[in-house]
């Protein structure tokens, strides 16, 4: 049975905007994201993203997800981690570089990209 916190969720995210889920441990933030990307399956009902029933590979390639820090490879640099994860989306090399540069600048990490995550 799904926790009450995850029942009847409905929200809209504007294109080009970045949102984050915040709340106490156990509130369902990670569970919700995992259900959206179909790493977890909801007990009932379907999940729709961009008006498409999930899972949908084409839709997943249009969204981004930044997991908790334990989802990073600590022996790699920040840039190497980002290159690895962006390669999963079959982006061309220049698009990978452009998106990594944009994201790093957005969160003020450009100067630290070549440091190991650990």
Wavefront OBJ file of the C-alpha trace (Angstrom):
o trace
v 0.000 0.000 0.000
v 1.332 3.398 -1.002
v 1.926 6.003 1.683
v -0.764 8.684 1.829
v 1.864 11.263 0.873
v 2.100 9.685 -2.588
v -1.597 9.370 -3.354
v -3.287 11.586 -5.946
v -0.208 13.608 -6.860
v -0.676 16.009 -9.738
v 1.683 18.833 -10.641
v 2.969 20.746 -13.636
v 6.543 21.743 -14.377
v 7.173 24.469 -16.908
v 9.559 23.685 -19.750
v 13.093 24.859 -19.084
v 12.608 25.151 -15.338
v 14.352 23.168 -12.622
v 12.426 21.926 -9.615
v 13.455 20.019 -6.533
v 11.599 17.919 -4.034
v 12.393 18.785 -0.460
v 11.114 17.251 2.723
v 12.074 15.076 5.641
v 13.543 11.628 5.258
v 10.802 9.125 4.499
v 8.426 11.676 2.946
v 8.448 9.853 -0.411
v 10.666 12.126 -2.532
v 12.948 9.389 -3.858
v 10.075 6.925 -4.168
v 8.128 9.389 -6.319
v 11.077 9.983 -8.649
v 11.742 6.247 -8.902
v 8.121 5.670 -9.851
v 8.236 8.420 -12.483
v 11.290 6.856 -14.152
v 9.857 3.373 -13.495
v 12.614 2.137 -11.190
v 9.717 1.419 -8.793
v 6.209 0.462 -9.824
v 3.182 2.091 -8.182
v 0.676 -0.226 -6.507
v -2.146 1.069 -8.651
v -2.859 3.605 -11.348
v -0.439 4.815 -13.977
v 2.084 7.598 -14.064
v 2.000 10.049 -16.952
v 4.790 12.421 -17.886
v 4.364 14.929 -20.712
v 0.969 13.306 -21.348
v 2.610 9.938 -22.038
v 2.206 6.829 -19.912
v 5.463 5.838 -18.256
v 7.776 4.110 -18.845
v 8.554 5.751 -22.162
v 12.165 5.895 -23.356
v 11.572 8.927 -25.591
v 10.151 10.876 -22.643
v 12.921 9.756 -20.284
v 15.455 11.199 -22.722
v 13.771 14.593 -22.331
v 14.038 14.858 -18.557
v 16.912 15.073 -16.126
v 17.280 13.590 -12.695
v 20.002 14.308 -10.191
v 20.118 11.612 -7.555
v 21.516 11.847 -4.074
v 25.292 12.051 -3.832
v 25.580 8.307 -3.284
v 24.578 7.798 -6.913
v 27.864 9.266 -8.138
v 31.078 7.385 -8.829
v 33.437 8.744 -6.196
v 36.611 7.679 -8.024
v 35.636 9.829 -11.012
v 35.688 13.597 -11.291
v 32.483 15.557 -11.488
v 33.058 16.028 -15.210
v 33.684 12.306 -15.749
v 30.468 11.466 -13.883
v 28.510 13.932 -15.997
v 30.085 12.628 -19.202
v 29.196 9.062 -18.252
v 25.578 9.834 -17.426
v 25.107 12.083 -20.463
v 26.450 9.297 -22.692
v 23.484 7.164 -21.631
v 21.277 9.539 -23.599
v 23.274 9.087 -26.800
v 24.060 12.782 -27.095
v 26.654 13.927 -29.584
v 29.980 14.882 -28.017
v 29.515 18.618 -28.530
v 26.010 18.532 -27.062
v 27.392 16.616 -24.043
v 30.060 19.286 -23.545
v 27.563 22.122 -23.950
v 25.056 20.637 -21.501
v 27.749 19.815 -18.939
v 29.112 23.361 -19.161
v 25.612 24.823 -18.804
v 24.697 22.629 -15.809
v 28.023 23.229 -14.056
v 27.688 26.978 -14.516
v 24.085 26.909 -13.316
v 25.110 25.426 -9.945
v 28.477 27.221 -9.695
v 30.581 24.061 -10.029
v 32.561 24.904 -13.164
v 35.794 25.435 -11.202
v 35.382 22.084 -9.438
v 34.454 19.812 -12.364
v 37.924 18.257 -12.510
v 37.951 17.318 -8.812
v 37.149 13.773 -7.753
v 33.688 13.453 -6.278
v 35.108 11.828 -3.150
l 1 2 3 4 5 6 7 8 9 10 11 12 13 14 15 16 17 18 19 20 21 22 23 24 25 26 27 28 29 30 31 32 33 34 35 36 37 38 39 40 41 42 43 44 45 46 47 48 49 50 51 52 53 54 55 56 57 58 59 60 61 62 63 64 65 66 67 68 69 70 71 72 73 74 75 76 77 78 79 80 81 82 83 84 85 86 87 88 89 90 91 92 93 94 95 96 97 98 99 100 101 102 103 104 105 106 107 108 109 110 111 112 113 114 115 116 117 118
